[in-house]
């Protein structure tokens, strides 16, 4: 039986039947139930639908590529997806990936995936302090795991790379080379790990007795252009920084490009440290000193945690903070030891 025949049998439009089967939330629950029961009865996509109805399992894990950067070519997401896929190999579960255009679209996609029973659980990254995705999934009782923490009161499964360490240790390293004016071109301020990076940055300034630094912080985006714009803003100060900490490696690469365009020598005139140790970092000019975040390994473990939740494990206790590791190259000038 095809979709049109199923719709005719039910006395519904093909559009309504299609939307019911695909989880659109504008279809009444009563109608959705009728459609699924008829699909099983009349053999529409019998194997997939019947198995799903019997077991209440889609045998799929959904991954949302979150805005503002949702390209499949994003090195962070490529590593994350690779790790998740590795963990699912040999299990009944397959990976379903979708990219959201904006926050509203992201919530709509979550509703469709969950409402249509197309996934048994979800994984997403770049969490917020008060994250509407987490609130929605907890309200619906849907298993999920995240790359990053939040302020949610109810426990959920997560892994987080401790960006407090990034902010603090980067400042301490640069201050050890003699820098007193250390800029931070951070990732978007609403993201939880951006907040943690700023906390570490502030703590190191306090502990080391460095001068006031609010003017040295730029909250930007996630790409190279954010680094370029951040450099322009910071170099416009009457007392510009002599060192930069960047919230990720793409920001750092953009910042180094812009410094060089403005006639400055990276490492000698302005030191730069990134975060994430993306593949491009070792090939930048100069090679980028950064903090390694094992995103691929985190993806594997996130999938493993989520499968535990799907099988009935309590998410309480399924939270892990991982420590980033400094990868020393040339961009921060540490090998030159030139005091500022």
Secondary structure, 3 states (H helix, E strand, C coil): CCHHHHHHHHCCCHHHHHHHHCCCCCCCHHHHHHHHHHHHHHCCCHHHHHHHHHHCCCCEEEEEECCCCCCCCCHHHHHHHHHHHHHHCCCCCEEEEEECCCHHHHHHHHHHHHHCCCCCEEEEECCECCCHHHHHHHHHCCEEEEECCCCCCCCCEEEEECHHHHHHHHHHHHHHCCCCCEEEEECCCCEHHHHHHHHHHHHHHHHHCCCCCHHHEEECCCCHHHHHHHHHHHHCCCCCCCEEEECCHHHHHHHHHHHHHCCCCECCCEEEECCECCHHHHHCCCCCEEEECCHHHHHHHHHHHHHHHHCCCCCCCCEEEECCEEECCCCCCCCCCCCC
